[in-house]
């Protein structure tokens, strides 16, 4: 029973025990709903999960996140999103994609596409503002990992031969791109775990690798190669002393050997169709995409799109790349290259902002990784350095996979950037000024 404050002095005078009222624990419901929203948005659950197809899950989880965040608003530390280095080019890119409706050559097409950017922009700002602690960030990392793992499980359960896919909403290349981006985060989450949780995360990562190969996506295979090369050189794991494992030539060679042996085993069990597609990466002379005389070749498509972009440096408007290709003698195909897509649709400014987002994010994560790697290992600092390294690897393979795919407006990319912006802001609060200046 609650004690009236006015009765406390009298109770003390009589020698009665008075218990201090318990402070209410801060609510984390807003962050849990934000994590659910992130998993639904990036994993596109409403497009493939049985019983949920067609449901407005993104809208429902977004509204619930907003409601719980509004209730907890007095506990939030104010955040000026535009003051964050990572956020500035990303916000500008998303805003430009929305504004492109006004200079689009096909306004109805750009207007329909702009809805995606509006969702990302609102989600981007909201995520940064209500992500307040390192624990909040870790929940979002777990949500991104769940998005990737669940997508992999869905593909494996529905696989019946040929190139892996889910349904007409999912191109195999899109699946590979998503998993490339999220795989390093799954590997990073096992860094502090042992026993069954660590085994489960290893198994989940292996399933993601298998699905990437089953899609037969060459862009996905290139992104996967970047992940494997990066994690063998700079492991996403902690050492016996509790610090973050560093580059060691001997250890890297051993890990290369393990990866090579596993690759031989997995390759032998891949379907012939996937093997044939992936082999073309080593035989570009016989790949139609490298044929300069084929109108369907990607190299011809890129050249055609780049010339079109140079003729109109302001861009043709979001979502218009296939139309631009068709108007210039092509086959109304998308750019099949995220940078070319950004250039054609949003012009020179759009391409600059797209690449600037990668550069600034990579640089800021590197600053955090160095500053939070203590000489004497402590769990908090090592964990931050581990997550920073994982995100850097994630963006490297995302850029590599996106070189062959039209993913300039991917949810996994822009939501990962938002999480990184929040992560760097929170991690920077514990960096001494001298360390910040040095890095």
C-alpha positions in Angstrom: 0.0 0.0 0.0 1.3 3.4 -0.9 2.3 5.7 2.0 1.2 9.3 2.1 4.2 11.6 2.2 2.7 13.7 5.0 2.6 10.6 7.3 6.3 9.8 6.9 7.7 12.2 9.7 5.1 10.8 12.2 6.0 7.2 11.3 9.7 7.8 11.7 9.1 9.5 15.1 7.3 6.3 16.3 10.1 4.1 15.1 8.2 2.5 12.3 10.0 1.3 9.3 9.5 3.3 6.2 10.4 1.9 2.8 11.4 4.3 0.1 9.0 4.2 -2.8 10.3 2.3 -5.8 11.2 4.3 -8.8 9.3 3.2 -11.9 11.5 1.4 -14.3 11.9 3.2 -17.6 9.7 1.8 -20.3 11.4 0.2 -23.3 8.2 -0.7 -25.1 8.9 2.0 -27.7 12.2 0.5 -28.6 10.8 -3.1 -28.7 8.1 -1.9 -31.2 10.7 0.0 -33.1 12.7 -3.2 -33.4 9.6 -5.1 -34.6 8.9 -2.4 -37.1 12.5 -2.6 -38.4 12.4 -6.4 -38.7 9.1 -6.2 -40.6 10.2 -3.3 -42.9 13.6 -4.8 -43.8 12.5 -8.4 -43.9 9.4 -7.5 -45.9 7.4 -10.0 -43.8 4.0 -8.8 -45.2 5.1 -10.0 -48.6 5.9 -13.6 -47.9 5.0 -14.8 -44.3 2.0 -17.2 -44.5 -1.2 -15.6 -43.1 0.3 -12.1 -43.2 0.4 -11.6 -46.9 -1.3 -8.3 -47.8 -1.6 -7.1 -44.2 -0.3 -3.5 -43.6 2.3 -4.7 -41.1 4.6 -1.8 -41.7 1.9 0.8 -41.0 0.6 -1.0 -38.0 4.1 -1.4 -36.3 5.0 2.2 -37.3 1.9 3.5 -35.6 2.4 1.4 -32.5 6.0 2.6 -32.3 4.9 6.2 -32.6 2.3 5.8 -29.9 4.7 4.2 -27.3 7.4 6.7 -28.2 5.0 9.6 -27.6 4.1 8.2 -24.1 7.8 8.0 -23.2 8.8 11.3 -24.9 9.6 13.0 -21.6 12.4 10.5 -20.9 14.2 11.1 -24.2 17.3 13.2 -24.6 16.7 15.7 -27.4 18.5 14.8 -30.6 19.0 17.1 -33.6 19.1 14.7 -36.4 20.6 17.1 -38.9 23.6 17.7 -36.7 24.7 14.1 -37.1 27.3 13.7 -39.9 26.0 10.3 -41.0 22.4 11.6 -41.2 23.0 14.7 -43.4 23.8 13.1 -46.8 21.2 10.3 -46.2 18.4 12.8 -45.4 19.4 14.9 -48.4 19.3 11.9 -50.7 15.9 10.7 -49.5 14.5 14.2 -49.7 15.9 14.7 -53.2 14.2 11.4 -54.3 10.9 12.8 -53.0 11.4 16.2 -54.6 12.3 14.6 -57.9 8.6 14.3 -58.6 8.6 17.9 -59.6 11.3 17.5 -62.3 10.4 13.9 -63.3 9.8 13.1 -67.0 7.0 10.8 -65.8 5.5 12.3 -62.7 2.9 9.6 -62.0 5.7 7.0 -61.9 7.9 9.1 -59.6 4.9 9.9 -57.4 4.2 6.2 -56.8 7.9 5.5 -56.1 8.2 8.5 -53.7 6.0 6.8 -51.2 8.8 4.5 -50.3 11.2 7.4 -49.7 8.6 9.1 -47.5 8.3 6.0 -45.3 12.1 5.7 -45.1 12.5 9.4 -44.3 10.0 9.4 -41.4 11.4 6.1 -40.1 15.0 7.4 -40.4 14.2 10.5 -38.3 12.1 8.7 -35.8 14.6 5.9 -35.3 17.4 8.3 -34.5 15.4 10.4 -32.1 14.0 7.6 -30.0 17.1 5.4 -29.9 18.7 6.5 -26.6 21.0 3.9 -25.3 23.5 1.3 -26.4 21.0 -1.4 -25.3 18.5 0.2 -27.6 20.9 -0.1 -30.5 21.6 -3.7 -29.7 17.9 -4.5 -29.9 17.8 -2.9 -33.4 20.8 -5.0 -34.4 18.9 -8.1 -33.3 15.9 -6.9 -35.3 18.0 -6.6 -38.4 19.5 -10.0 -37.8 16.0 -11.5 -37.4 15.0 -10.0 -40.7 17.8 -11.7 -42.5 17.5 -15.1 -40.7 13.7 -15.3 -41.1 14.1 -14.5 -44.8 16.6 -17.3 -45.2 14.4 -19.8 -43.4 11.5 -18.8 -45.5 13.5 -19.4 -48.7 14.9 -22.8 -47.5 11.4 -24.0 -46.5 9.9 -23.1 -49.8 12.8 -24.2 -52.0 12.0 -26.8 -54.7 14.9 -26.5 -57.1 16.4 -24.0 -59.5 17.2 -20.4 -58.4 16.0 -19.8 -54.8 13.1 -17.4 -54.5 10.0 -16.8 -52.4 7.3 -15.5 -54.6 6.7 -13.0 -57.4 7.4 -10.1 -55.0 11.0 -11.3 -54.5 13.6 -11.4 -57.2 16.4 -13.8 -56.2 18.9 -11.0 -56.7 17.0 -8.9 -54.1 17.1 -11.7 -51.6 20.9 -12.1 -52.0 21.4 -8.4 -51.6 19.5 -8.2 -48.4 21.3 -11.2 -46.9 24.7 -9.8 -47.9 24.0 -6.7 -46.0 22.7 -8.4 -42.9 25.1 -11.3 -42.6 27.9 -9.4 -40.9 25.4 -8.2 -38.2 24.4 -11.8 -37.4 28.1 -12.8 -37.1 28.7 -9.8 -34.8 25.9 -10.8 -32.4 27.6 -14.1 -31.6 30.8 -12.3 -30.4 29.7 -12.2 -26.8 27.8 -15.4 -26.7 28.8 -19.0 -26.1 27.2 -22.4 -26.0 23.8 -22.9 -27.7 23.2 -19.2 -28.6 26.6 -19.0 -30.4 25.9 -22.3 -32.2 22.5 -21.1 -33.2 23.9 -17.9 -34.7 26.6 -19.8 -36.5 23.9 -22.0 -38.0 21.8 -19.0 -39.0 24.8 -17.4 -40.7 25.5 -20.6 -42.6 21.9 -20.8 -43.7 22.2 -17.2 -45.0 25.3 -18.1 -47.0 23.7 -21.2 -48.5 20.6 -19.1 -49.6 22.8 -16.4 -51.2 24.5 -19.1 -53.3 21.1 -20.8 -54.1 19.8 -17.6 -55.6 22.5 -17.8 -58.2 22.9 -14.0 -57.9 26.3 -12.9 -59.2 26.0 -9.6 -57.4 25.1 -11.5 -54.3 28.1 -13.8 -54.7 30.4 -10.8 -55.1 29.0 -9.3 -51.9 29.4 -12.6 -50.1 33.0 -12.8 -51.3 33.7 -9.4 -49.7 32.1 -10.6 -46.4 34.2 -13.7 -46.3 37.4 -12.0 -47.2 36.8 -9.3 -44.6 35.8 -11.5 -41.7 38.8 -13.8 -42.3 41.2 -10.8 -42.1 39.3 -8.9 -39.3 37.2 -11.5 -37.4 33.8 -10.5 -35.9 34.7 -12.1 -32.6 36.4 -11.5 -29.3 39.7 -12.9 -28.2 40.4 -14.9 -25.1 41.5 -11.8 -23.3 38.1 -10.2 -23.9 39.3 -7.7 -26.6 38.4 -7.6 -30.2 40.3 -9.9 -32.4 42.8 -8.1 -34.6 44.5 -8.8 -38.0 47.0 -11.7 -37.9 48.4 -13.2 -41.0 48.6 -16.8 -39.6 45.0 -16.7 -38.3 43.8 -15.3 -41.6 45.4 -18.1 -43.6 43.9 -20.7 -41.4 40.5 -19.2 -41.7 40.9 -19.0 -45.5 41.6 -22.7 -45.5 38.5 -23.4 -43.5 36.3 -21.2 -45.7 37.8 -23.0 -48.8 37.0 -26.4 -47.5 33.4 -25.4 -46.6 33.1 -23.8 -50.0 34.0 -27.0 -51.8 31.4 -29.0 -49.8 28.6 -26.4 -50.3 29.5 -26.0 -54.0 29.1 -29.8 -54.6 25.5 -29.7 -53.3 24.4 -26.6 -55.2 21.9 -27.1 -58.1 23.4 -27.1 -61.6 21.6 -23.9 -62.6 23.1 -22.0 -59.7 26.6 -23.4 -60.4 26.3 -22.4 -64.1 25.3 -18.8 -63.3 28.0 -18.4 -60.7 30.7 -19.8 -63.0 30.2 -16.9 -65.3 32.0 -14.7 -62.7 35.2 -16.4 -63.7 34.5 -16.5 -67.4 33.3 -13.0 -68.3 34.2 -13.5 -72.0 31.3 -15.9 -72.4 28.9 -13.9 -70.3 26.2 -12.0 -72.3 26.5 -9.1 -69.8 30.0 -8.4 -71.1 29.1 -8.6 -74.8 29.4 -5.1 -76.3 27.2 -6.0 -79.2 24.2 -7.3 -77.2 21.4 -4.8 -76.5 20.6 -6.8 -73.3 24.1 -6.7 -72.0 24.6 -4.8 -68.7 27.7 -3.1 -69.9 25.7 -1.7 -72.9 22.8 -0.8 -70.6 25.2 1.1 -68.2 26.8 3.0 -71.1 23.4 3.9 -72.5 22.1 5.1 -69.1 25.3 7.0 -68.2 25.0 8.9 -71.6 21.4 9.6 -70.8 22.4 10.9 -67.4 25.0 13.2 -68.8 22.4 14.7 -71.2 20.2 15.6 -68.2 22.4 16.1 -65.1 19.5 16.9 -62.8 18.1 13.4 -63.4 14.9 12.0 -64.8 13.0 11.4 -61.5 12.8 8.6 -59.1 11.6 5.2 -60.6 12.2 6.3 -64.2 15.3 4.3 -65.1 13.5 1.6 -67.1 11.6 4.3 -69.1 14.9 6.2 -69.8 16.4 2.9 -71.1 13.4 2.3 -73.4 13.4 5.8 -74.7 17.0 5.5 -75.8 16.7 2.2 -77.7 16.9 -0.2 -74.8 14.5 -2.9 -73.5 12.9 -0.8 -70.7 15.2 -2.5 -68.2 16.2 -1.2 -64.8 19.8 0.0 -64.4 21.1 -3.1 -62.7 23.6 -0.9 -60.9 22.7 1.2 -57.8 25.1 4.0 -58.6 23.9 4.2 -62.3 20.4 4.1 -61.0 21.0 7.0 -58.6 22.7 9.0 -61.3 20.0 8.5 -64.0 17.1 9.1 -61.7 18.5 11.8 -59.3 21.3 13.3 -61.4 24.8 14.2 -60.4 23.7 15.5 -57.0 21.9 12.2 -56.2 24.9 10.2 -57.1 27.1 12.4 -55.0 24.8 12.1 -52.0 24.5 8.4 -52.4 28.3 7.9 -52.4 28.8 10.5 -49.7 26.5 8.4 -47.4 28.7 5.4 -47.7 31.9 7.5 -47.2 30.7 9.4 -44.2 29.2 6.3 -42.6 32.4 4.3 -43.2 34.6 7.1 -41.8 32.5 7.7 -38.7 32.3 4.0 -37.9 36.1 3.7 -38.2 36.5 6.6 -35.8 34.3 4.9 -33.3 36.0 1.5 -33.8 39.5 3.0 -33.0 38.4 5.3 -30.2 36.4 2.6 -28.4 39.1 -0.1 -28.6 40.7 0.1 -25.2 44.3 -1.0 -24.4 42.9 -2.8 -21.4 39.8 -4.7 -22.7 36.4 -3.9 -21.2 33.2 -5.4 -22.3 31.4 -2.2 -23.2 34.3 -0.7 -25.3 35.0 -4.0 -27.1 31.3 -4.5 -27.9 31.1 -1.1 -29.5 34.2 -1.7 -31.5 32.9 -5.1 -32.7 29.6 -3.6 -33.8 31.4 -0.7 -35.6 33.5 -3.3 -37.5 30.5 -5.4 -38.4 28.7 -2.3 -39.8 31.7 -1.4 -41.9 31.9 -4.8 -43.4 28.1 -4.7 -44.0 28.4 -1.5 -46.0 31.4 -2.8 -48.0 29.5 -5.9 -49.1 26.3 -3.8 -49.6 28.2 -1.5 -52.0 29.7 -4.5 -53.8 26.4 -6.4 -54.2 24.6 -3.2 -55.3 27.1 -2.8 -58.2 25.1 -5.3 -60.2 21.6 -4.6 -58.8 19.2 -1.6 -58.7 19.0 -1.1 -54.9 19.5 2.6 -54.5 16.3 2.8 -52.4 16.7 -0.4 -50.4 15.2 -0.6 -46.9 18.2 -2.6 -45.7 20.6 0.1 -46.8 18.8 3.2 -45.5 17.6 1.7 -42.2 21.1 0.4 -41.6 22.4 3.9 -42.1 19.8 5.2 -39.6 20.9 2.6 -37.0 24.6 3.6 -37.6 23.8 7.3 -37.1 22.1 6.5 -33.7 24.9 4.1 -32.8 27.7 6.5 -33.5 25.9 9.3 -31.6 25.5 7.2 -28.5 29.0 5.7 -28.7 30.6 9.1 -29.1 29.2 10.2 -25.8 31.7 8.0 -24.0 34.8 9.0 -26.0 37.1 11.4 -24.3 37.8 14.6 -26.2 41.5 13.7 -26.6 40.6 10.4 -28.3 38.1 12.2 -30.6 40.7 14.7 -31.7 43.3 12.0 -32.3 41.0 10.0 -34.6 
